[in-house]
C-alpha cells in the first residue's frame, strides 16, 4: 500500500515546484519561451498543491502568465498607433513586479493573495 506524503513534505515539494516556476517565469523575461514550461507545470501540478499555502502561488503564477499574455497581445495590436510601445513596457514591468513579489513571499513562507492584480 502506497503511503501518502506528510503535509510538511507535500508543502516542501510544492514550494520547490513554485520556485522552479518563478525561475522559469523570470528567465522568460529574457528568453520568452520558458514561461510555457512554467504554465504547463502550474496546470499539471495544481491539484497536487491544493490545500497548501503554496497553492496561492500557483494561482498567482497562472494569472500572471495569462494577464501578461493578453496585455502583450493588446500592446502588439496597438503598436500601429504608437500607444502599444508604452503599454508593452508597462506590461513587462508589471510582470516582473508580480514575479518578484510572489517569489519573495514564497521565500518568506507566505501565501499571496491571488485575487489581486498588484
C-alpha positions in Angstrom: 0.0 0.0 0.0 1.4 3.4 -1.0 1.8 5.9 1.8 0.8 9.5 1.3 3.5 12.1 2.0 3.1 14.1 5.2 1.8 17.6 4.9 5.2 19.1 5.6 6.8 17.0 2.8 4.0 17.8 0.4 4.3 21.5 1.2 8.0 21.5 0.7 7.6 19.7 -2.6 5.0 22.3 -3.7 7.4 25.1 -2.6 10.2 23.7 -4.7 7.9 23.4 -7.7 6.7 27.0 -7.2 10.4 28.1 -7.0 11.2 26.4 -10.3 8.2 28.1 -11.9 9.2 31.5 -10.6 12.7 30.9 -12.0 11.2 29.9 -15.4 9.0 33.0 -15.5 12.0 35.2 -14.6 14.1 33.6 -17.3 11.2 34.1 -19.7 11.6 37.9 -19.3 14.9 37.4 -21.3 14.2 34.3 -23.4 10.4 34.2 -23.5 9.8 30.5 -24.2 10.4 29.2 -20.6 7.1 30.7 -19.5 5.4 27.9 -21.5 7.2 25.3 -19.5 6.2 27.1 -16.2 2.5 27.4 -17.1 2.4 23.7 -18.0 3.9 22.8 -14.7 1.4 25.1 -13.0 -1.6 23.3 -14.6 -0.2 19.8 -14.2 0.7 20.2 -10.5 -2.2 22.4 -9.5 -4.2 19.6 -7.9 -1.1 18.2 -6.1 -0.5 21.6 -4.3 -4.2 22.1 -3.5 -4.8 22.6 0.2 -1.3 24.0 0.9 -0.4 27.7 1.3 1.7 27.2 -1.9 -1.5 26.8 -3.9 -1.9 30.6 -3.8 1.4 30.9 -5.6 0.3 28.6 -8.4 -2.9 30.7 -8.9 -0.7 33.9 -8.8 1.6 32.5 -11.4 -1.2 31.3 -13.7 -2.9 34.7 -13.5 0.4 36.5 -14.1 1.0 34.4 -17.2 -2.4 34.9 -18.8 -2.7 38.6 -18.0 0.8 39.2 -19.3 0.0 37.3 -22.5 -3.2 39.3 -23.1 -1.5 42.6 -22.2 1.3 41.8 -24.6 -1.1 40.8 -27.4 -3.2 44.0 -27.0 0.0 46.0 -26.9 1.2 44.5 -30.1 -2.2 45.2 -31.7 -1.9 48.9 -30.7 1.7 49.3 -32.0 0.4 51.0 -35.2 -0.9 53.9 -33.2 2.2 54.0 -31.0 0.4 53.5 -27.7 1.4 49.9 -27.9 5.0 50.7 -27.1 4.5 52.2 -23.7 1.8 49.6 -23.0 4.2 46.8 -23.7 6.7 48.3 -21.4 4.1 48.7 -18.7 3.0 45.0 -19.1 6.7 43.9 -18.9 7.3 45.9 -15.7 4.0 44.6 -14.2 5.0 41.0 -15.0 8.4 41.5 -13.4 6.8 43.1 -10.3 4.5 40.1 -9.9 7.3 37.6 -10.3 9.5 39.4 -7.7 6.6 39.9 -5.3 5.5 36.3 -5.5 9.0 34.9 -5.2 9.8 37.0 -2.2 6.6 35.9 -0.5 7.3 32.3 -1.3 10.8 32.7 0.1 9.3 34.1 3.3 6.9 31.2 3.6 3.9 33.3 3.0 0.8 32.9 0.7 -0.1 35.6 -1.8 -3.5 37.0 -2.5 -4.0 35.6 -6.0 -7.2 37.6 -6.4 -5.2 40.9 -6.5 -3.6 42.1 -9.7 -1.0 44.1 -7.8 
